[in-house]
Amino acid sequence: MTAPAQQTSDDAVGATLRPGFSRGDFMLLTKARLSALVVVTTAAGYWLHCLLVDWPGALPWRLVHTIAGTALTAFGASVFNQLMEMDADARMQRTADRPLASRRLQPEVAFVIGALLAGAGIIHLGVKVNTEAAALAGLTLLVYLFIYTPMKRKSVWNTIVGAVSGAIPPVIGWVAVPGGLEFRNYHRVLLRSELMTAPGAMFLFGLLFLWQLPHFLAINWMYREEYVRGGFVMWSNEDESGEATARRALGWSLLLLPLGVWPPLAGFASWWFAPMGLLLGGWLVWLSLKFLRVPERAAARRLFFATLMYLPAMLAAVLICARR
């Protein structure tokens, strides 16, 4: 397939007029698989809080509204992200077939879609859930679009900023549980900071934040040539040997180990969680060490797939072992 950036201007114009925007294109435009991860982590945060504290009326409809609002916001963020990176996506083989990069969808139409989705998501959370959930969704959108996305072309620290935005969704689920009925008689917006700083919420944020770093380091190194072609500044861009990337992945994987004892020490999970958490963290450390000893694509790929299994396993373990 010829990338749109390499086509003539006539070809590009013709591509914008090409009919057939499909359901699959909508899935690509909203990054459905990534958005599914947002939904899963949001639901996990909600469910963990429900297990720890008995909030009347917390299930099931408030969970449905929380997931719906968060998913819509994530969809909108993905659309705007592709609008901002349309030309870069067109230069990378792994993203060149996205609807905007391939010019199957006009930017003006995508902008309207993104605005409607993101706006509907935040408003839905504010009306049907509570102010805290809506505020955190808005913060995620702000960090993702206005800090992380521009930083990808300027600084390697974009990965850290991106991990912050990616760690907020489970906290949205956590703060959604008590709802906001007690604010009906207030004439000003109140945010309950104690919800966002509770030990369970902080654990979820730390888990998602630290997990993303070895996960994305493996991706960055495997597709470093693509990122260079797209004009993105990543840690792995000039690391042809893979050693620097592997050292970073090892360092961040080691920081995941304390998460294995955080919930029982904080009192919101039984000590049965510790062996599972430490075993899962140790698995990532071991694969990072293997990547460091033999910095090849196969080792990076194994680490990447291990991170995909690590996160749901950790979330399942803390939900199973949760105690009031």
N, C-alpha and C positions, 0 to 999 in steps of 0.2 A: 504494500500500500504506500502511495506517495504522500508524504506529510504535506498538509496545506501550506506550510511555510515555504515549501519548495515548488509550489505550483505557480503558474502565471497568475496575474491579476484577474484575467478573464475566467480562469478555472475557479478562483476563489469566489468570484461573484456568482458563478453558476452553482457552486456548492451551497451558497446561502439560500438559493431558491429551490434546492432539491427537496422534493416532498417526501413524506413517509416518516415523520417523527413518531416513533413507536413507544410502546410501554417500556421496552428495553432501554430506549434512549432516556426516558424519564428516570429509570433506575440508575443509569449512569450519571445523569445530571444531578441527582440528589445523593449520589454515592450511597446507595441503599445498604451495601454490606457494612460500611463504616457506620452508617446511621443505626443499623441493627445492633452494633456493639454499644452505641450510646443508649439504646433502649434497654438492653440487657443489664448494663451497669446501673442505670437509673432504677430499674425494677429491683435489683439486688439491694441498693441502698434503702429503698422503700421497705422492702420485706424485712431487712435486718432491723430497722427501727421498730417495725411492728412486733417483731419477736422479743425485743428488749423492753418495750413499754406498751402497756395496754391503752391505746387511744381509741375511745368509742367512735364508731363510724369510719374508721380508717380504711376499711375494705368493704366492697371491692371497687366502688365507683371512683373514689378519689385516686386509686392507683391507675384506673383507666384514663382519667383526665390528666394525670401526671405524665403517663407515657405518651398520650396523644400530643400534649403541648410540647414536651421535650423533643419528640420525633419531628414535629413540624418545624421547630426551631433549627434542629440539626439539618433537615432538608434545605431550609432556606440558607443556612450558612454554607452548605456545600455548593449551592447554585452561585452564590456571590463569590465564593472562592474560585470557582471555575471561570467566572467572568473576569476576575482579576488576573488569572493565570492562563488565559485563553491562548495567547501566543506561545507561551512557554510549553504548554501541554501539546501544542501542535508540533513542537520540535522533538518531543520524546515519543519513542515508539510505543511505550506502555500506556500512554495517555492520548495519543494522536487520534484515536477513534471516538473520543468523547464528543457529544453533540455540538458543543461550542467550538472545540478545537478543529473539528472536521467541517464546521460551517453548516451542519444540518439544522441548526437553530440560530435564529438571529439574536444578537445580544440584547436588543431592546425587549424582546419577548421574555428572555431569560431573566432580565432585571425585574420585570413585573411578577414573574413566577416566584423569584426569590423573595421579593418584598412581601408578597401575599403570604407565603409560607412562614417566613420568620415572624412577621407581624402577628399572624394568627396564632402561632405557637406561644409567643410571650403573653399576648392578651388572654389566651385561653388559660394559661397557668395563673395569671393574676386574678381572673374572674372565678375560675372553678377550683383552684387549689389554694394558693396563698401568695402574699407579696414576696416572701423569701424565695420561693421557687421561681417566680417570674424575674426577680432581680438577679438571681444566679444564672438563669438562662440568658438574660441580657448581657451579663458580664462575660459569659462564655462567647457569645457572638462578638462582643467588642474586642476581646483579646485575640480571638481567632482571625478576625478579618482585618483589624486595624493595627495590630502589633505583630502577630505571628506571620501572616501572609506577606506583608512588605519586608519583614526581616529575612525571609528566605532568600532574598536577592542581595542581602547586605552583610549578614553576620551568621557565623556558625552557631551562635547561641539561640538561633530560632528554634532549635529542637527543644531546648529547655522551656521556652515560652509556649511552644505548642503542647508540651506535656502538661503545662498548667491548665490550659483550656480543656484538654482531654481528660483531666482529673476531676472536673467540676460536676459532670452529670450524675455520678452516684450520690453526691452531696445534695443535688436537686431532689433526688428520690428520698433522701433522709429527711430533709426539711419539710417535705410535702405531707408527711404523715399526720401531724396535728391539725392540718388545715388552717383556716384563718377566720373561723366563725366569731371568735372573741373580738375581732376588730370591727364588727358591724356598727358599733356605737361610737367609733372613733372618727374624727374628722381630719386625721392626718395619717400619713403612712408610717408604720412602725416596722422595724426589722428586729427580729429576736436573734441577737448574735449568739446566744447560748445554744441555739439549734445548730448553727454552723460550726461551732467550736467544740461540740460534744466529742468525747473520745471515739465513738463509733464513726462519726462523720470525718474526723481527722484521719482515722485509720484508712477509710475508704479513699480519701483524697491521696494519702501517701502511697497506697497500693497502686492506684491508677497512675500516679505521677512516675514512680520509680519503674513500674513495669514497662512503660512506654519507651524508656531509654534504651535498654538492650534490644527491644523489639525493633525500634526504628534505626538503631545503629546497624543491625543486620541488614535491613532493607537498603539503607543508604549505601552500604559497601557493595552489595550485590548489584545495585543499579547506579553506581557512582558515575559511569560514563553518561547515562541518561540525564542525571541531575546536572552535570557539567553542560551538556548540550542544551538543557532547558534554562541555564543561567542561574541555577540555585546554588547557594553557598552552603555546603554541608561539611561536617567533620571528615567524612570519608572521601571527599572529592580527590585529594592528592595522595591518598593512602593506597598506592598500588599494591604494596606488600600485604596489607591487611593487619599488620601488627598493631598499629596505633588504634585502629577500630576495635580490635579484640581486647586490648588493654582497657579501653573505655567500657566496653561491654562487661568485662570482668569486674571492674570497679563498681558499676551500677548494680550488677547482679549481687555482689557482696552486700550492698546496702539493702537488698531485699530480705536478707536473712533475718534481721531483727523483727520484721513483720510477723515472723513465725511465733514470736512470744508476746507481741504487743497486745492482742486481744485478751489472753488470759491474765496478763499482768494488769491490764486496765479493768478487768472484772466483767467484761461483757461476752466472754466465751470461756468454755471449760478448758482445762489443760489438755484435753484430747486434741485440741487444735494444734498445739505446739509441734508434735512429731510430724503431722501432715504439712504444716507450714514450713518447717525447717527442711523436710525432705524435698518439697517442691522448690524451695529456694536453693538448696544444695544442688539440685538437678541443673538449674540454670548456671550456677557457678561452674559445675563440672563441664558443661557444654561450652561455656566461655573459655575455660582453660584449654579444652580441645581445639577450639578455634584459634587460640593464641599459639598453641604448639604447631598446628598445621593450618595457617591462615589461607584456606582455600574456600571457594564458593560453596562446596558441599558442606563444610563445617558451618559456615554462616547460615546456610539454608536450614540445617538441623536446629541451630539456635533459634532461628526465626519461627519455625514450626513449634518448637518447645514453648516459646512465649505464648503462642496461640492457645496452647493447652494449659499453661500455668495459670492464666487469669481466671478462666471459669472454674478451675479446680480450687483455687484459693477462695473464690466467692462462695462456692458450694460448701467448702469446709467451714468457713466462718458462719454460714447460715445453719449448718447442721449442729455446730457446737455452741451456738448462741445461747446465752442464759440471761434471765432477768436479774 
